[in-house]
Amino acid sequence: MIQAAIAALVSALAEAGVPWMIIGGIAVIARGVRRMTADVDAVVMGDAIDIDSLVEVLSRHAIEPRSPDAAAFARANLVLLMHHVPSQVELDVSFGWTSFEREALAARTVIPYGTVEAPMATPEDLLIMKAIAGRPVDVKDGVQLLVLYPSIDLVRVRRTIGELASAADAPELADGLDEILKQVPKRKTQRKSKKAPDRSKKRR
């Protein structure tokens, strides 16, 4: 069912011609984390399309607002609350305006989710999003992303989170990353084996 909703979203946003990507649980699963989710989260470039035009193109692909005031809600909160009518899967489509979201959209890659291919946020950018969200499920996702992708640039991750926290005047946004790092299993380092004594030499 979720694959049908993603396929409809892919078709709609291809028609709209806007830069976009899937984030949240679906992107985390596509990147290899084992977990469950029942909805789809996506982000579009904020200045690439207006809200009414986006609603119109989504509706042509059986993706309808979840409430009559969805457009007004989107203007106030920068997220469209939609659902795919045939599958009844909920889709939240947010508008990205920050420099981080622009960078993340530029770095997105197309990968499969089951039989459907869609642009997804990179593991590094997903870690940033999960750390900022900071809920227990997000912390768990962040831990698994770091286990699967140990080469993630943590310097960039911490810097970006710091910039976003400063812009929002919310220093507590940095706490999520600390919690994730605290829970990442420490790698076992192989101890150098001591050289066995040479017992072939006779004692003097």
RADA-V652296 format. One line per field, one symbol per residue. phi: phi as a letter, one per 40 degrees, with the letter a starting at -180 (. if undefined). psi: psi as a letter, one per 30 degrees, with the letter a starting at -180 (. if undefined). A space follows every 50 residues. Layout:
BEGIN
phi->???
psi->???
END
This chain:
BEGIN
phi->.ccccccccdccccccgbcaacbgccccccchccababbbbabbcdccac ccccdcccccbgbbccacbdccccccbgaccbacdccgccbbbcbcbccc cccccccdbcbcbgcbbacbccdccccccccccgcdccccccccccccbc cdccccdcccccccccccfbdcccccccccccccdccccccccccccccc cccc
psi->eeeeeeeeeeeefeefhkkllkaaeeeeefgfkjlllglkklklkegfkl eeeeeeeeefggjlkflfgeeeeeeefhkkjlkjeefgkkkjjljkflee eeeeeffllklkjbgkklklkleeeeeeeeeeegleeeeeeeeeeeeeif gkjfeeeeeeeeeeeeefhiffffeeeeeeeffkkkkkkkkkkkkkkjgf kkk.
END
